[in-house]
Amino acid sequence: MPKTLAEAYDVLLLDLDGVVYIGGTAIPGAPEALQRAKRDGAHVAYVTNNASRTPAAVAALLNGMGAPVTEADVVTSAQAAARLLADKLPPRSKVLVIGGTALRLAVRERGLSPVSTATARPAAVVQGFTRGIDYGLLAEGGLAVRAGALFVATNADSTIPSARGTAPGNGALLQVIEHATGTVPIVAGKPEPPLHRESVIRTGAQRPLVIGDRLDTDIEAAYNTGTDSLLVLTGVDNPRTVTLAPESRRPTYLAATLDALLEPYPDVTVTEDGTTCGGWTAASDEAGTLILTGTGTPVDGLRALTKAAWSVHDKRGGLDHAQVAAALDQLAASGLRTG
């Protein structure tokens, strides 16, 4: 009997916002799917670019939603940034922390000393998102970096999801010090490797599967570390963006929801007639326009379409929305969210 996706990997490394919940509200069916995967023997862990919550706080939030979790199952970009700093600095070095309590605790846990002013002559500045960041603290960070302090960021996400829509993220706030000093920070979070390394160390993963909703963070992070990945269509990215994705942002697997973890992944077959998955076949005409034929589960159609589209992209040096628009409209008519 073929293995399910969850059975094929030793650790499932899940992003949070857009995968398990959105704005603090559980995505319907996500906690239940993870509970079933856990009961079937999967090691479920959560990896987040969010540096504003401690692992204990994240675990409490997930537990309240019914997701299987312990504090040890949570890995944050604050922890990754703190390890990065500890690898570069002597023990007890002073680090100016621009961020919340979670980031200060992570720095302290690595044997470093958090400070809040440039007059303390810190060896490094680390910046992570928190809604309490003000000009005074950013100014202290800028002064320290200009004086030669190492500049580290927990993540460079330009935006974050919120109940009211898309809001500026840590990447936007980093521009204040970067622009004022001309110094580009070392980034610990996705898509850079340090957070993945932290996750592997903490979970003991030998063959992990990265699961996310964003091509530019979750999926690119997996690509950068040579790790298989699953994109779920419950968050930021969608069939249009994944169909047009460059090589570094192409997931190994595609799924509508986390329920896909509980099933064997269907074959995606490339023949002279096109790319087939389930009851669907995608092929390109002489102009490179993708034509989708068949019926069946809409996400199988997307699996066939993306594989065919990536091939056209690579052969022709590019692909635009017009070349996939009709096929995406066809999938939308079949019930798949495509935008």
C-alpha positions as CSV (number, residue, x, y, z in Angstrom):
1,M,0.0,0.0,0.0
2,P,1.5,3.4,-0.9
3,K,2.6,5.7,1.9
4,T,0.7,8.8,2.7
5,L,2.7,12.1,2.5
6,A,2.9,12.2,6.3
7,E,4.3,8.6,6.4
8,A,6.9,9.4,3.8
9,Y,8.8,11.9,6.0
10,D,10.2,11.7,9.5
11,V,9.2,15.3,10.5
12,L,6.5,17.6,9.2
13,L,7.7,21.2,9.5
14,L,4.6,23.4,9.3
15,D,4.3,27.1,8.9
16,L,1.6,28.6,11.0
17,D,-0.3,31.6,9.6
18,G,-2.0,30.6,6.4
19,V,-1.4,26.9,7.1
20,V,-2.8,26.1,10.5
21,Y,-4.6,29.3,11.3
22,I,-5.3,32.8,9.8
23,G,-5.2,35.7,12.2
24,G,-5.4,33.5,15.2
25,T,-8.5,31.5,13.9
26,A,-8.0,27.9,13.0
27,I,-8.4,27.0,9.3
28,P,-11.3,24.6,9.1
29,G,-10.1,21.0,9.2
30,A,-6.4,21.9,9.8
31,P,-6.1,20.9,13.5
32,E,-8.1,17.7,12.8
33,A,-5.8,16.7,9.9
34,L,-2.7,17.2,12.1
35,Q,-4.2,15.2,14.9
36,R,-4.8,12.3,12.5
37,A,-1.3,12.6,11.1
38,K,0.1,12.6,14.7
39,R,-2.0,9.5,15.6
40,D,-0.6,7.8,12.5
41,G,2.9,8.3,13.8
42,A,4.0,11.6,12.3
43,H,6.3,14.0,14.2
44,V,4.5,17.3,13.8
45,A,6.5,20.5,14.4
46,Y,5.8,24.2,13.8
47,V,8.3,26.6,12.2
48,T,7.4,30.3,12.2
49,N,9.1,33.5,11.0
50,N,7.1,35.3,13.8
51,A,9.5,36.4,16.5
52,S,6.9,38.2,18.6
53,R,5.6,35.1,20.5
54,T,7.5,32.7,22.7
55,P,7.3,28.9,21.9
56,A,5.2,28.5,25.0
57,A,2.7,31.1,23.8
58,V,2.6,29.6,20.3
59,A,2.0,26.2,21.8
60,A,-0.8,27.5,24.0
61,L,-2.5,29.1,21.0
62,L,-2.2,25.9,18.9
63,N,-3.4,23.8,21.8
64,G,-6.5,26.0,22.1
65,M,-7.3,25.2,18.5
66,G,-7.0,21.5,19.0
67,A,-3.7,21.1,17.1
68,P,-1.2,18.5,18.5
69,V,1.6,20.4,20.1
70,T,4.1,20.8,22.9
71,E,6.4,23.7,23.5
72,A,9.3,21.7,22.2
73,D,7.5,21.3,18.9
74,V,7.7,25.1,18.1
75,V,10.7,26.7,16.4
76,T,10.8,30.4,15.9
77,S,12.9,32.9,13.9
78,A,13.8,34.5,17.3
79,Q,15.5,31.2,18.3
80,A,17.3,30.9,14.9
81,A,18.5,34.5,15.2
82,A,19.8,33.9,18.7
83,R,21.7,30.8,17.7
84,L,23.2,32.8,14.7
85,L,24.3,35.5,17.1
86,A,25.8,33.0,19.6
87,D,27.8,31.3,16.8
88,K,29.3,34.7,15.9
89,L,29.8,36.4,19.3
90,P,31.7,35.5,22.5
91,P,29.5,34.4,25.5
92,R,27.8,37.1,27.4
93,S,28.2,39.6,24.6
94,K,25.8,42.5,24.6
95,V,23.0,42.5,22.0
96,L,20.7,45.4,21.4
97,V,17.3,43.9,21.0
98,I,14.7,45.6,18.8
99,G,11.7,43.4,19.4
100,G,9.5,41.9,22.1
101,T,9.9,39.7,25.1
102,A,10.2,36.5,23.0
103,L,13.2,37.8,21.2
104,R,14.9,39.0,24.4
105,L,14.3,35.6,26.0
106,A,15.8,33.8,23.0
107,V,18.9,35.9,23.1
108,R,19.3,35.4,26.8
109,E,18.8,31.6,26.4
110,R,21.9,31.5,24.1
111,G,24.1,33.1,26.8
112,L,24.0,36.6,25.5
113,S,23.0,39.8,27.3
114,P,20.1,41.8,25.9
115,V,20.4,45.6,26.1
116,S,18.3,48.5,24.8
117,T,20.7,51.4,24.1
118,A,23.7,52.1,21.9
119,T,25.5,53.6,24.9
120,A,25.9,50.0,26.2
121,R,28.2,49.4,23.2
122,P,26.5,46.2,22.0
123,A,28.4,43.8,19.8
124,A,25.2,43.2,17.7
125,V,21.7,44.5,17.0
126,V,18.9,42.0,16.4
127,Q,15.5,43.1,15.1
128,G,12.3,41.2,15.1
129,F,8.7,42.3,14.7
130,T,6.6,43.5,17.5
131,R,3.8,46.1,17.5
132,G,5.6,48.1,20.2
133,I,8.6,49.2,18.2
134,D,9.0,53.0,18.2
135,Y,11.4,55.5,16.7
136,G,13.6,55.7,19.8
137,L,14.5,52.1,19.8
138,L,15.1,52.1,16.0
139,A,17.4,55.1,16.5
140,E,19.4,53.3,19.2
141,G,19.8,50.4,16.8
142,G,20.9,52.6,14.0
143,L,23.5,54.3,16.2
144,A,24.8,50.9,17.3
145,V,25.0,49.5,13.7
146,R,26.7,52.7,12.5
147,A,29.3,52.2,15.3
148,G,30.1,48.7,14.0
149,A,27.6,46.4,15.6
150,L,26.6,43.3,13.7
151,F,23.1,43.7,12.3
152,V,20.8,40.6,12.4
153,A,17.1,40.2,11.5
154,T,14.8,37.5,12.7
155,N,13.1,37.6,9.2
156,A,12.6,39.9,6.3
157,D,8.9,39.4,5.6
158,S,7.7,42.5,3.9
159,T,4.1,41.9,5.1
160,I,2.1,40.0,7.7
161,P,-1.5,38.8,7.5
162,S,-4.0,40.4,9.8
163,A,-7.7,40.3,10.4
164,R,-8.0,43.6,8.6
165,G,-5.8,42.6,5.6
166,T,-2.1,42.7,4.8
167,A,0.0,44.8,7.1
168,P,3.7,45.9,7.1
169,G,6.0,43.2,8.4
170,N,9.5,43.1,9.9
171,G,11.1,43.4,6.4
172,A,9.4,46.8,6.0
173,L,10.6,48.0,9.4
174,L,14.2,46.8,8.7
175,Q,14.4,49.4,6.0
176,V,14.7,52.2,8.7
177,I,18.1,51.1,10.0
178,E,19.2,49.7,6.6
179,H,18.5,52.9,4.8
180,A,20.0,55.1,7.6
181,T,23.2,53.1,7.9
182,G,23.7,51.4,4.5
183,T,24.1,48.1,6.3
184,V,22.1,45.1,5.1
185,P,21.1,42.7,8.0
186,I,21.9,39.0,8.1
187,V,18.5,37.3,8.0
188,A,17.8,34.2,10.2
189,G,14.3,33.5,9.1
190,K,12.8,31.9,6.0
191,P,13.8,31.8,3.2
192,E,17.3,31.9,4.5
193,P,18.8,28.6,5.9
194,P,19.4,29.4,9.6
195,L,15.7,28.8,10.7
196,H,15.6,25.5,8.8
197,R,18.9,24.5,10.5
198,E,17.4,25.4,13.9
199,S,14.4,23.3,13.1
200,V,16.5,20.3,12.1
201,I,18.6,20.6,15.3
202,R,15.6,20.9,17.6
203,T,13.5,18.1,16.0
204,G,16.3,15.7,15.0
205,A,14.8,15.6,11.4
206,Q,16.6,13.4,8.9
207,R,14.1,13.7,6.1
208,P,11.7,16.6,6.8
209,L,8.8,17.9,4.7
210,V,8.4,21.7,4.7
211,I,4.7,22.8,4.6
212,G,3.7,26.3,3.9
213,D,1.4,28.8,2.1
214,R,4.0,31.2,0.8
215,L,6.3,30.7,-2.2
216,D,8.7,33.4,-1.2
217,T,9.4,32.2,2.3
218,D,8.3,28.6,3.0
219,I,8.9,27.1,-0.4
220,E,12.0,29.1,-1.3
221,A,13.4,28.1,2.2
222,A,12.9,24.4,1.3
223,Y,14.6,25.0,-2.1
224,N,17.5,26.7,-0.4
225,T,18.1,23.8,1.9
226,G,17.4,20.9,-0.6
227,T,14.2,19.9,1.2
228,D,10.9,18.6,-0.2
229,S,8.0,21.0,0.3
230,L,4.2,21.1,0.2
231,L,2.3,24.2,-0.7
232,V,-1.3,24.4,0.7
233,L,-3.8,26.8,-0.9
234,T,-5.2,28.2,2.3
235,G,-3.1,31.3,2.7
236,V,-1.1,33.8,0.7
237,D,-0.2,32.1,-2.6
238,N,-2.7,30.6,-5.1
239,P,-2.9,28.6,-8.3
240,R,-2.0,31.6,-10.5
241,T,1.2,32.5,-8.5
242,V,2.4,28.9,-8.2
243,T,1.8,28.2,-11.9
244,L,4.1,31.2,-12.8
245,A,6.7,30.4,-10.1
246,P,10.4,30.5,-10.9
247,E,12.4,27.4,-10.1
248,S,13.4,28.5,-6.6
249,R,9.8,28.8,-5.6
250,R,8.3,25.6,-6.9
251,P,6.9,23.2,-4.3
252,T,7.5,19.4,-4.6
253,Y,3.8,18.9,-3.8
254,L,0.6,20.9,-4.2
255,A,-2.6,20.6,-2.1
256,A,-5.8,22.4,-1.4
257,T,-5.6,21.7,2.4
258,L,-3.7,19.8,5.0
259,D,-5.9,16.8,4.4
260,A,-3.5,15.8,1.6
261,L,-1.0,14.7,4.3
262,L,-3.3,11.8,5.1
263,E,-3.3,10.4,1.5
264,P,-0.7,9.0,-1.0
265,Y,0.3,11.8,-3.4
266,P,-1.1,11.1,-6.9
267,D,1.3,10.5,-9.8
268,V,2.0,13.4,-12.1
269,T,3.1,11.8,-15.4
270,V,4.8,13.6,-18.3
271,T,4.3,12.1,-21.8
272,E,4.5,13.3,-25.4
273,D,0.8,14.2,-25.2
274,G,1.2,16.4,-22.1
275,T,1.3,16.2,-18.3
276,T,-1.4,14.1,-16.6
277,C,-2.7,13.9,-13.1
278,G,-5.9,12.2,-12.1
279,G,-8.4,12.8,-14.9
280,W,-6.6,15.9,-16.2
281,T,-4.0,16.6,-19.0
282,A,-2.2,19.8,-19.5
283,A,-0.3,20.6,-22.7
284,S,1.0,23.6,-24.5
285,D,0.3,24.8,-28.1
286,E,3.0,26.2,-30.4
287,A,2.7,29.7,-28.8
288,G,3.2,28.2,-25.3
289,T,-0.4,28.7,-24.2
290,L,-1.5,26.0,-21.7
291,I,-4.5,23.9,-22.6
292,L,-6.2,21.8,-19.9
293,T,-8.5,18.9,-20.8
294,G,-10.3,16.3,-18.7
295,T,-12.3,16.3,-15.5
296,G,-11.9,15.2,-11.9
297,T,-10.6,16.7,-8.7
298,P,-9.7,20.3,-9.4
299,V,-6.4,20.2,-7.5
300,D,-5.3,17.3,-9.7
301,G,-5.9,19.6,-12.7
302,L,-3.7,22.2,-11.0
303,R,-0.9,19.6,-10.4
304,A,-0.9,18.8,-14.1
305,L,-1.1,22.4,-15.1
306,T,1.8,23.6,-12.9
307,K,4.1,20.9,-14.1
308,A,3.4,21.7,-17.7
309,A,3.6,25.4,-17.1
310,W,7.0,25.1,-15.4
311,S,8.3,23.2,-18.4
312,V,7.1,25.9,-20.8
313,H,8.6,28.6,-18.6
314,D,12.0,26.9,-18.5
315,K,12.1,26.1,-22.3
316,R,11.0,29.5,-23.4
317,G,12.7,31.6,-20.7
318,G,9.4,32.9,-19.3
319,L,5.6,32.5,-19.0
320,D,2.9,35.1,-18.5
321,H,-0.5,35.1,-17.0
322,A,-2.2,35.2,-20.4
323,Q,-0.7,31.8,-21.3
324,V,-2.4,30.1,-18.3
325,A,-5.5,32.3,-17.9
326,A,-7.9,30.0,-19.7
327,A,-6.8,26.9,-17.9
328,L,-7.0,28.7,-14.5
329,D,-10.5,29.9,-15.4
330,Q,-11.4,26.3,-16.2
331,L,-10.2,25.1,-12.8
332,A,-12.0,28.0,-11.0
333,A,-15.2,26.8,-12.7
334,S,-14.5,23.4,-11.3
335,G,-14.5,24.8,-7.8
336,L,-10.8,25.6,-7.2
337,R,-9.8,29.0,-5.6
338,T,-7.5,30.5,-8.2
339,G,-6.9,34.1,-7.1
